[in-house]
């Protein structure tokens, strides 16, 4: 029995040693996505523009919040002078504004709100570019694993020699320079097209036309979705404005009627005939 235990322990230690050796033989690298994003000028410029939008959205919410707080304060101060119906009307008006503020907040800052969507749109192209570059570096330099240091992976220690962030950045910068040379490439492309036969040129033109048609279809689909969203928002806004105006008109009418009664006169007629 003791011999069996000894064998099992020895086998476990042996397997553990093999595992450590295998791990030591693996080539591991990492990147710092946050550092890469902060080093890309296009990302920084777009991020600054998005921050400006966020500040404007926050100011809109603050304005609504102040308006609601003032309405609540006014109601608290005048509540003893108002009838139960007038109190309920004011409370309803406050509730409508609170719902409007919550809807606006969710549309801007909630899950899948404008901020979330625009951040993804801002980061996604660079992330895709980084992913492709990492794949190329991993294949070219025989890396077994490449991690993102800024992600949720806990890295208690990371040797700087394994950081390939600068390599990724250099590749991104080279790609940007190639983009700047687009005009020269387009010129060469035209020259290459001139050397094609009629059938080859037709085939290239057909492929380019199909690509453009797919782009146009996607653009039209996105525009249609945007028009639908705008239409729904406009309808909700119009409904809210109409409801609010009815409340304000009713409130004014009751207030005028109350003042008329207090002044000893007859309340104004609701039939609109002017007393004739």
KEPA-885164 format. One line per field, with one value per atom (N, C-alpha, C): residue number from 1; atom name; x, y, z. Coordinates in steps of 0.05 Angstrom, whole numbers, plus 5000, padded with zeros to 4 digits. Layout:
nr	(NUM/...)
atom	(CA/...)
c1	(X/...)
c2	(Y/...)
c3	(Z/...)
This chain:
nr	(1/1/1/2/2/2/3/3/3/4/4/4/5/5/5/6/6/6/7/7/7/8/8/8/9/9/9/10/10/10/11/11/11/12/12/12/13/13/13/14/14/14/15/15/15/16/16/16/17/17/17/18/18/18/19/19/19/20/20/20/21/21/21/22/22/22/23/23/23/24/24/24/25/25/25/26/26/26/27/27/27/28/28/28/29/29/29/30/30/30/31/31/31/32/32/32/33/33/33/34/34/34/35/35/35/36/36/36/37/37/37/38/38/38/39/39/39/40/40/40/41/41/41/42/42/42/43/43/43/44/44/44/45/45/45/46/46/46/47/47/47/48/48/48/49/49/49/50/50/50/51/51/51/52/52/52/53/53/53/54/54/54/55/55/55/56/56/56/57/57/57/58/58/58/59/59/59/60/60/60/61/61/61/62/62/62/63/63/63/64/64/64/65/65/65/66/66/66/67/67/67/68/68/68/69/69/69/70/70/70/71/71/71/72/72/72/73/73/73/74/74/74/75/75/75/76/76/76/77/77/77/78/78/78/79/79/79/80/80/80/81/81/81/82/82/82/83/83/83/84/84/84/85/85/85/86/86/86/87/87/87/88/88/88/89/89/89/90/90/90/91/91/91/92/92/92/93/93/93/94/94/94/95/95/95/96/96/96/97/97/97/98/98/98/99/99/99/100/100/100/101/101/101/102/102/102/103/103/103/104/104/104/105/105/105/106/106/106/107/107/107/108/108/108/109/109/109/110/110/110/111/111/111/112/112/112/113/113/113/114/114/114/115/115/115/116/116/116/117/117/117/118/118/118/119/119/119/120/120/120/121/121/121/122/122/122/123/123/123/124/124/124/125/125/125/126/126/126/127/127/127/128/128/128/129/129/129/130/130/130/131/131/131/132/132/132/133/133/133/134/134/134/135/135/135/136/136/136/137/137/137/138/138/138/139/139/139/140/140/140/141/141/141/142/142/142/143/143/143/144/144/144/145/145/145/146/146/146/147/147/147/148/148/148/149/149/149/150/150/150/151/151/151/152/152/152/153/153/153/154/154/154/155/155/155/156/156/156/157/157/157/158/158/158/159/159/159/160/160/160/161/161/161/162/162/162/163/163/163/164/164/164/165/165/165/166/166/166/167/167/167/168/168/168/169/169/169/170/170/170/171/171/171/172/172/172/173/173/173/174/174/174/175/175/175/176/176/176/177/177/177/178/178/178/179/179/179/180/180/180/181/181/181/182/182/182/183/183/183/184/184/184/185/185/185/186/186/186/187/187/187/188/188/188/189/189/189/190/190/190/191/191/191/192/192/192/193/193/193/194/194/194/195/195/195/196/196/196/197/197/197/198/198/198/199/199/199/200/200/200/201/201/201/202/202/202/203/203/203/204/204/204/205/205/205/206/206/206/207/207/207/208/208/208/209/209/209/210/210/210/211/211/211/212/212/212/213/213/213/214/214/214/215/215/215/216/216/216/217/217/217/218/218/218/219/219/219/220/220/220/221/221/221/222/222/222/223/223/223/224/224/224/225/225/225/226/226/226/227/227/227/228/228/228/229/229/229/230/230/230/231/231/231/232/232/232/233/233/233/234/234/234/235/235/235/236/236/236/237/237/237/238/238/238/239/239/239/240/240/240/241/241/241/242/242/242/243/243/243/244/244/244/245/245/245/246/246/246/247/247/247/248/248/248/249/249/249/250/250/250/251/251/251/252/252/252/253/253/253/254/254/254/255/255/255/256/256/256/257/257/257/258/258/258/259/259/259/260/260/260/261/261/261/262/262/262/263/263/263/264/264/264/265/265/265/266/266/266/267/267/267/268/268/268/269/269/269/270/270/270/271/271/271/272/272/272/273/273/273/274/274/274/275/275/275/276/276/276)
atom	(N/CA/C/N/CA/C/N/CA/C/N/CA/C/N/CA/C/N/CA/C/N/CA/C/N/CA/C/N/CA/C/N/CA/C/N/CA/C/N/CA/C/N/CA/C/N/CA/C/N/CA/C/N/CA/C/N/CA/C/N/CA/C/N/CA/C/N/CA/C/N/CA/C/N/CA/C/N/CA/C/N/CA/C/N/CA/C/N/CA/C/N/CA/C/N/CA/C/N/CA/C/N/CA/C/N/CA/C/N/CA/C/N/CA/C/N/CA/C/N/CA/C/N/CA/C/N/CA/C/N/CA/C/N/CA/C/N/CA/C/N/CA/C/N/CA/C/N/CA/C/N/CA/C/N/CA/C/N/CA/C/N/CA/C/N/CA/C/N/CA/C/N/CA/C/N/CA/C/N/CA/C/N/CA/C/N/CA/C/N/CA/C/N/CA/C/N/CA/C/N/CA/C/N/CA/C/N/CA/C/N/CA/C/N/CA/C/N/CA/C/N/CA/C/N/CA/C/N/CA/C/N/CA/C/N/CA/C/N/CA/C/N/CA/C/N/CA/C/N/CA/C/N/CA/C/N/CA/C/N/CA/C/N/CA/C/N/CA/C/N/CA/C/N/CA/C/N/CA/C/N/CA/C/N/CA/C/N/CA/C/N/CA/C/N/CA/C/N/CA/C/N/CA/C/N/CA/C/N/CA/C/N/CA/C/N/CA/C/N/CA/C/N/CA/C/N/CA/C/N/CA/C/N/CA/C/N/CA/C/N/CA/C/N/CA/C/N/CA/C/N/CA/C/N/CA/C/N/CA/C/N/CA/C/N/CA/C/N/CA/C/N/CA/C/N/CA/C/N/CA/C/N/CA/C/N/CA/C/N/CA/C/N/CA/C/N/CA/C/N/CA/C/N/CA/C/N/CA/C/N/CA/C/N/CA/C/N/CA/C/N/CA/C/N/CA/C/N/CA/C/N/CA/C/N/CA/C/N/CA/C/N/CA/C/N/CA/C/N/CA/C/N/CA/C/N/CA/C/N/CA/C/N/CA/C/N/CA/C/N/CA/C/N/CA/C/N/CA/C/N/CA/C/N/CA/C/N/CA/C/N/CA/C/N/CA/C/N/CA/C/N/CA/C/N/CA/C/N/CA/C/N/CA/C/N/CA/C/N/CA/C/N/CA/C/N/CA/C/N/CA/C/N/CA/C/N/CA/C/N/CA/C/N/CA/C/N/CA/C/N/CA/C/N/CA/C/N/CA/C/N/CA/C/N/CA/C/N/CA/C/N/CA/C/N/CA/C/N/CA/C/N/CA/C/N/CA/C/N/CA/C/N/CA/C/N/CA/C/N/CA/C/N/CA/C/N/CA/C/N/CA/C/N/CA/C/N/CA/C/N/CA/C/N/CA/C/N/CA/C/N/CA/C/N/CA/C/N/CA/C/N/CA/C/N/CA/C/N/CA/C/N/CA/C/N/CA/C/N/CA/C/N/CA/C/N/CA/C/N/CA/C/N/CA/C/N/CA/C/N/CA/C/N/CA/C/N/CA/C/N/CA/C/N/CA/C/N/CA/C/N/CA/C/N/CA/C/N/CA/C/N/CA/C/N/CA/C/N/CA/C/N/CA/C/N/CA/C/N/CA/C/N/CA/C/N/CA/C/N/CA/C/N/CA/C/N/CA/C/N/CA/C/N/CA/C/N/CA/C/N/CA/C/N/CA/C/N/CA/C/N/CA/C/N/CA/C/N/CA/C/N/CA/C/N/CA/C/N/CA/C/N/CA/C/N/CA/C/N/CA/C/N/CA/C/N/CA/C/N/CA/C/N/CA/C/N/CA/C/N/CA/C/N/CA/C/N/CA/C/N/CA/C/N/CA/C/N/CA/C/N/CA/C/N/CA/C/N/CA/C/N/CA/C/N/CA/C/N/CA/C/N/CA/C/N/CA/C/N/CA/C/N/CA/C/N/CA/C/N/CA/C/N/CA/C/N/CA/C/N/CA/C/N/CA/C/N/CA/C/N/CA/C/N/CA/C/N/CA/C/N/CA/C/N/CA/C/N/CA/C/N/CA/C/N/CA/C/N/CA/C/N/CA/C/N/CA/C/N/CA/C/N/CA/C/N/CA/C/N/CA/C/N/CA/C/N/CA/C/N/CA/C/N/CA/C)
c1	(5017/5000/5017/5038/5056/5071/5078/5091/5074/5048/5029/5026/5025/5023/5048/5071/5096/5097/5088/5087/5069/5045/5026/5038/5051/5063/5085/5102/5124/5113/5092/5080/5069/5056/5044/5066/5088/5110/5122/5125/5136/5119/5093/5074/5075/5077/5078/5103/5126/5151/5150/5138/5135/5118/5097/5079/5095/5111/5127/5147/5160/5178/5164/5140/5124/5117/5110/5103/5127/5150/5174/5182/5175/5182/5163/5141/5121/5131/5127/5134/5109/5111/5087/5094/5075/5078/5052/5053/5028/5029/5005/5002/4987/4988/4973/4954/4929/4910/4905/4904/4899/4922/4946/4970/4969/4961/4960/4939/4915/4894/4902/4915/4923/4945/4958/4980/4971/4946/4936/4922/4933/4921/4892/4884/4856/4837/4846/4829/4827/4849/4848/4830/4831/4815/4785/4778/4750/4741/4759/4752/4746/4761/4757/4729/4723/4696/4674/4678/4657/4655/4677/4676/4660/4662/4647/4617/4609/4581/4571/4588/4580/4574/4591/4588/4561/4555/4529/4505/4507/4486/4482/4504/4503/4490/4496/4484/4454/4446/4417/4403/4415/4404/4404/4425/4426/4404/4399/4378/4351/4345/4320/4317/4339/4338/4332/4344/4339/4310/4300/4272/4253/4259/4242/4244/4268/4272/4257/4258/4244/4214/4203/4175/4166/4183/4176/4177/4196/4197/4173/4165/4142/4117/4114/4091/4090/4113/4115/4107/4115/4109/4080/4067/4040/4019/4027/4009/3985/3989/3967/3946/3953/3935/3921/3929/3918/3897/3879/3859/3873/3859/3870/3875/3856/3859/3884/3888/3912/3937/3937/3961/3967/3946/3950/3960/3950/3959/3988/3997/4025/4042/4033/4048/4050/4029/4029/4049/4050/4068/4097/4102/4129/4136/4117/4122/4129/4115/4121/4149/4158/4185/4206/4199/4218/4221/4198/4200/4215/4212/4227/4257/4264/4292/4304/4289/4298/4302/4282/4284/4309/4313/4336/4363/4363/4387/4393/4373/4377/4385/4373/4380/4409/4419/4447/4467/4461/4481/4474/4451/4442/4455/4449/4459/4450/4469/4464/4454/4461/4455/4475/4472/4489/4518/4524/4551/4564/4549/4559/4564/4545/4547/4570/4573/4594/4622/4623/4649/4657/4638/4645/4653/4639/4646/4673/4680/4706/4729/4725/4746/4748/4726/4725/4745/4747/4765/4794/4802/4830/4834/4814/4817/4820/4804/4806/4834/4844/4871/4892/4890/4908/4907/4883/4879/4894/4890/4903/4934/4943/4972/4984/4969/4978/4980/4960/4961/4986/4992/5016/5041/5044/5068/5070/5048/5048/5058/5048/5056/5085/5093/5120/5141/5135/5155/5150/5131/5126/5117/5099/5088/5067/5066/5045/5021/5025/5004/5010/4990/4993/4968/4973/4951/4949/4926/4921/4924/4945/4951/4929/4915/4894/4867/4865/4839/4837/4817/4811/4831/4850/4869/4887/4890/4908/4937/4953/4982/4998/5007/5022/5050/5061/5087/5088/5099/5102/5129/5147/5173/5170/5184/5181/5189/5208/5218/5195/5174/5152/5130/5134/5113/5117/5097/5099/5081/5073/5056/5069/5095/5109/5110/5113/5112/5085/5063/5036/5033/5043/5040/5055/5079/5094/5079/5066/5051/5027/5014/4991/5001/5024/5035/5042/5054/5060/5035/5014/4989/4977/4981/4971/4986/5013/5029/5021/5015/5006/4979/4963/4937/4941/4962/4968/4977/4988/4997/4976/4951/4929/4928/4932/4930/4951/4975/4995/4987/4976/4967/4945/4926/4904/4915/4936/4947/4959/4974/4985/4963/4941/4919/4907/4905/4894/4913/4939/4959/4957/4953/4950/4925/4904/4879/4882/4899/4903/4916/4931/4945/4928/4903/4886/4873/4866/4850/4821/4805/4777/4762/4765/4751/4760/4786/4796/4786/4785/4775/4745/4730/4702/4698/4715/4712/4719/4739/4747/4725/4714/4692/4667/4662/4638/4642/4666/4671/4668/4680/4678/4649/4633/4605/4590/4595/4581/4588/4614/4622/4608/4607/4593/4564/4551/4522/4517/4535/4531/4534/4553/4557/4533/4521/4498/4474/4471/4448/4451/4475/4479/4474/4483/4479/4449/4434/4406/4391/4400/4388/4392/4417/4423/4407/4405/4389/4360/4349/4321/4316/4335/4332/4334/4351/4354/4328/4317/4292/4269/4269/4248/4251/4277/4282/4274/4282/4276/4246/4231/4202/4189/4198/4187/4193/4217/4224/4208/4204/4188/4159/4148/4120/4117/4136/4135/4138/4156/4160/4135/4122/4097/4075/4073/4053/4058/4083/4090/4084/4092/4087/4057/4041/4012/4000/4009/3999/4006/4031/4040/4025/4020/4005/3977/3964/3937/3937/3957/3959/3963/3980/3985/3959/3945/3921/3900/3897/3877/3884/3910/3919/3913/3919/3913/3884/3867/3838/3828/3838/3829/3838/3863/3874/3857/3851/3835/3807/3796/3769/3770/3792/3795/3798/3814/3818/3792/3777/3751/3732/3732/3714/3723/3749/3760/3753/3753/3747/3717/3701/3672/3657/3670/3656/3648/3633/3625/3648/3652/3674/3669/3689/3686/3671/3656/3640/3658/3653/3669/3659/3633/3622/3633/3649/3662/3643/3618/3599/3601/3620/3623/3600/3582/3559/3536/3536/3513/3492)
c2	(4976/5000/5025/5024/5047/5051/5028/5029/5042/5035/5046/5076/5085/5113/5128/5115/5128/5131/5110/5111/5133/5135/5156/5184/5187/5213/5219/5200/5204/5210/5196/5201/5229/5238/5264/5286/5282/5301/5301/5278/5276/5290/5287/5301/5331/5339/5367/5379/5365/5375/5377/5357/5359/5383/5388/5411/5437/5439/5464/5467/5445/5447/5455/5445/5452/5481/5491/5519/5537/5528/5544/5544/5524/5523/5540/5548/5564/5592/5605/5633/5650/5668/5684/5714/5728/5758/5771/5797/5812/5840/5852/5879/5895/5921/5939/5955/5945/5958/5987/5993/6021/6039/6030/6045/6049/6028/6030/6051/6049/6068/6097/6101/6128/6139/6121/6129/6133/6127/6130/6157/6176/6203/6203/6186/6186/6178/6160/6152/6175/6188/6210/6233/6239/6261/6253/6229/6220/6218/6209/6207/6235/6255/6282/6292/6287/6295/6281/6255/6241/6252/6259/6272/6297/6313/6337/6331/6311/6303/6294/6279/6269/6293/6313/6337/6351/6353/6365/6349/6323/6305/6308/6310/6313/6340/6361/6387/6386/6372/6369/6355/6334/6320/6338/6353/6371/6393/6402/6423/6411/6387/6374/6369/6360/6354/6380/6402/6427/6436/6432/6440/6423/6398/6380/6388/6393/6401/6427/6446/6471/6467/6450/6444/6431/6413/6400/6420/6439/6459/6478/6486/6503/6489/6464/6449/6446/6442/6440/6466/6489/6515/6523/6514/6523/6502/6479/6457/6463/6479/6485/6503/6517/6535/6522/6498/6485/6464/6461/6439/6412/6391/6364/6359/6369/6364/6378/6403/6418/6405/6395/6381/6356/6341/6317/6324/6346/6354/6361/6376/6383/6358/6340/6316/6300/6300/6286/6299/6325/6339/6333/6332/6326/6297/6279/6251/6249/6264/6263/6272/6294/6304/6284/6271/6251/6227/6219/6198/6206/6232/6242/6242/6250/6251/6222/6203/6175/6164/6170/6160/6171/6197/6210/6199/6194/6183/6155/6138/6112/6112/6131/6133/6142/6158/6168/6150/6142/6129/6100/6091/6064/6042/6017/5995/5999/5996/6001/6029/6048/6076/6088/6114/6128/6127/6130/6130/6102/6081/6054/6048/6055/6049/6064/6090/6106/6099/6090/6080/6055/6037/6012/6019/6038/6046/6059/6073/6086/6066/6046/6027/6004/5996/5971/5971/5992/5991/5987/6001/5998/5970/5960/5933/5912/5916/5897/5898/5923/5926/5914/5918/5907/5876/5865/5836/5824/5837/5826/5828/5850/5854/5833/5829/5809/5781/5775/5749/5746/5768/5767/5764/5779/5778/5750/5739/5713/5692/5693/5673/5676/5702/5707/5701/5706/5703/5679/5662/5637/5640/5659/5662/5640/5629/5610/5624/5645/5660/5690/5706/5735/5745/5759/5768/5799/5808/5837/5845/5860/5868/5885/5900/5919/5905/5880/5865/5854/5837/5827/5805/5797/5777/5788/5774/5783/5776/5796/5792/5803/5785/5793/5803/5793/5803/5799/5818/5816/5829/5813/5824/5842/5864/5884/5872/5853/5842/5827/5819/5805/5824/5850/5869/5876/5869/5874/5898/5914/5937/5956/5961/5979/5968/5942/5929/5934/5930/5935/5964/5982/6011/6017/6006/6012/6002/5979/5969/5987/5997/6016/6041/6052/6076/6072/6048/6042/6041/6029/6028/6056/6074/6101/6115/6110/6123/6112/6086/6074/6087/6093/6105/6133/6147/6173/6172/6149/6146/6135/6137/6126/6137/6163/6176/6164/6159/6147/6119/6104/6077/6077/6096/6097/6103/6119/6125/6100/6085/6060/6040/6040/6022/6029/6054/6062/6053/6055/6047/6017/6002/5973/5965/5980/5975/5979/5999/6005/5981/5965/5942/5917/5918/5894/5891/5866/5862/5870/5871/5880/5862/5835/5816/5818/5821/5824/5850/5871/5897/5895/5881/5877/5861/5840/5824/5841/5857/5874/5894/5906/5926/5913/5888/5874/5870/5861/5857/5883/5904/5930/5940/5935/5943/5928/5901/5885/5895/5902/5912/5938/5956/5982/5979/5959/5955/5945/5927/5917/5940/5958/5981/5999/6003/6020/6008/5982/5968/5971/5968/5971/6000/6019/6047/6054/6044/6049/6036/6012/5999/6014/6024/6040/6066/6079/6104/6099/6076/6070/6065/6051/6046/6072/6090/6116/6132/6133/6147/6136/6109/6097/6105/6105/6113/6142/6159/6188/6193/6177/6180/6172/6150/6141/6162/6172/6192/6218/6226/6250/6247/6223/6217/6218/6206/6206/6234/6250/6277/6294/6290/6305/6298/6271/6262/6274/6275/6286/6316/6331/6359/6366/6350/6354/6349/6327/6321/6342/6351/6372/6398/6405/6430/6428/6404/6401/6405/6394/6398/6427/6441/6469/6486/6480/6495/6490/6465/6458/6471/6471/6484/6514/6527/6556/6562/6545/6549/6547/6526/6523/6546/6555/6577/6603/6608/6631/6630/6605/6601/6606/6596/6600/6629/6644/6672/6688/6679/6693/6690/6665/6660/6676/6677/6692/6722/6732/6760/6767/6746/6751/6749/6743/6742/6713/6710/6684/6671/6646/6633/6635/6636/6639/6614/6619/6598/6580/6554/6535/6531/6543/6537/6556/6576/6593/6613/6616/6634/6663/6667/6695/6704/6686/6694/6704/6701/6710/6689)
c3	(5000/5000/5000/5017/5018/4991/4980/4954/4933/4933/4914/4917/4942/4948/4938/4943/4934/4904/4890/4860/4850/4863/4855/4859/4882/4888/4868/4863/4844/4816/4808/4782/4780/4802/4802/4799/4815/4813/4785/4773/4746/4726/4727/4709/4713/4738/4745/4733/4735/4724/4694/4681/4652/4644/4659/4654/4656/4676/4680/4657/4649/4626/4600/4596/4573/4573/4597/4599/4594/4604/4600/4571/4556/4528/4511/4521/4505/4503/4480/4476/4480/4499/4506/4504/4492/4490/4499/4501/4509/4497/4496/4487/4508/4506/4524/4506/4503/4485/4492/4518/4526/4516/4519/4510/4480/4466/4436/4428/4440/4433/4439/4462/4469/4451/4436/4419/4390/4384/4356/4354/4338/4336/4328/4309/4300/4322/4339/4362/4382/4388/4407/4397/4371/4360/4362/4354/4356/4385/4403/4431/4443/4435/4445/4435/4410/4400/4415/4421/4436/4465/4477/4504/4503/4482/4479/4478/4464/4463/4490/4504/4531/4550/4548/4565/4559/4533/4525/4535/4533/4543/4573/4587/4616/4624/4609/4614/4609/4589/4583/4607/4618/4641/4665/4670/4692/4691/4666/4662/4669/4660/4666/4696/4708/4737/4753/4745/4759/4756/4731/4726/4743/4746/4762/4791/4801/4829/4835/4816/4821/4822/4804/4804/4830/4841/4866/4889/4888/4909/4908/4884/4881/4891/4885/4893/4924/4936/4965/4978/4966/4978/4975/4953/4946/4952/4962/4965/4982/5003/5022/5008/4987/4974/4950/4943/4919/4926/4908/4911/4906/4913/4909/4880/4863/4834/4823/4832/4822/4832/4856/4866/4849/4843/4827/4799/4788/4761/4761/4782/4783/4787/4804/4808/4782/4767/4741/4722/4722/4705/4712/4738/4748/4740/4742/4735/4705/4688/4660/4654/4667/4663/4673/4695/4706/4687/4674/4655/4630/4622/4599/4605/4629/4637/4638/4648/4650/4621/4604/4576/4562/4566/4554/4565/4591/4603/4592/4589/4579/4549/4534/4506/4502/4520/4518/4532/4557/4574/4581/4574/4582/4565/4570/4554/4525/4506/4478/4472/4490/4486/4467/4461/4442/4450/4476/4485/4481/4488/4485/4456/4439/4410/4398/4404/4392/4402/4427/4436/4421/4417/4402/4374/4361/4334/4333/4355/4356/4360/4377/4384/4364/4353/4337/4314/4297/4274/4283/4305/4315/4327/4341/4353/4331/4309/4286/4274/4271/4260/4278/4304/4323/4323/4321/4321/4296/4273/4249/4251/4262/4265/4284/4307/4326/4314/4297/4283/4266/4252/4234/4250/4272/4289/4302/4311/4324/4305/4280/4261/4252/4248/4238/4259/4285/4306/4325/4316/4330/4359/4364/4391/4395/4419/4426/4438/4454/4466/4466/4461/4463/4478/4501/4518/4516/4524/4527/4556/4562/4590/4602/4586/4596/4599/4592/4595/4623/4627/4654/4664/4647/4655/4676/4698/4720/4714/4710/4704/4728/4745/4769/4761/4739/4730/4699/4686/4657/4649/4639/4631/4606/4607/4585/4558/4558/4533/4518/4533/4520/4510/4514/4506/4477/4460/4431/4423/4443/4437/4416/4420/4401/4373/4371/4344/4331/4347/4336/4328/4345/4338/4312/4309/4285/4260/4263/4240/4234/4255/4251/4238/4246/4234/4205/4200/4171/4154/4166/4151/4146/4166/4162/4140/4139/4118/4090/4090/4064/4056/4076/4069/4058/4068/4057/4028/4021/3993/3975/3983/3968/3940/3937/3911/3892/3902/3884/3877/3896/3890/3869/3872/3853/3825/3824/3798/3786/3802/3792/3785/3800/3794/3767/3761/3734/3712/3717/3697/3693/3715/3712/3697/3702/3687/3658/3651/3622/3608/3623/3611/3609/3619/3619/3591/3585/3561/3566/3545/3547/3566/3563/3580/3609/3614/3641/3654/3639/3649/3656/3640/3645/3671/3676/3700/3725/3723/3746/3751/3730/3733/3746/3738/3749/3779/3787/3816/3832/3821/3834/3836/3815/3816/3837/3839/3860/3888/3892/3918/3925/3905/3910/3915/3900/3904/3933/3943/3970/3990/3985/4003/4002/3978/3976/3990/3988/4001/4032/4042/4071/4080/4064/4070/4071/4051/4050/4074/4081/4104/4130/4134/4157/4158/4134/4133/4139/4129/4134/4164/4177/4206/4221/4212/4226/4223/4199/4194/4212/4215/4231/4261/4270/4298/4302/4283/4285/4285/4269/4267/4293/4305/4331/4353/4353/4373/4370/4344/4339/4348/4343/4351/4381/4395/4424/4435/4423/4432/4427/4404/4398/4418/4424/4443/4471/4479/4505/4506/4484/4484/4485/4470/4470/4498/4511/4537/4557/4555/4574/4570/4544/4539/4549/4547/4557/4588/4601/4630/4637/4622/4628/4623/4601/4595/4616/4624/4645/4671/4677/4702/4702/4679/4677/4679/4666/4667/4696/4710/4738/4756/4750/4766/4761/4735/4729/4742/4741/4753/4783/4796/4825/4832/4816/4821/4817/4798/4792/4816/4827/4850/4874/4879/4901/4899/4875/4871/4871/4876/4879/4853/4832/4806/4799/4778/4769/4754/4756/4741/4711/4695/4666/4655/4634/4622/4605/4605/4590/4562/4555/4529/4508/4517/4497/4483/4494/4480/4491/4511/4521/4537/4546/4563/4547/4520/4504/4503)
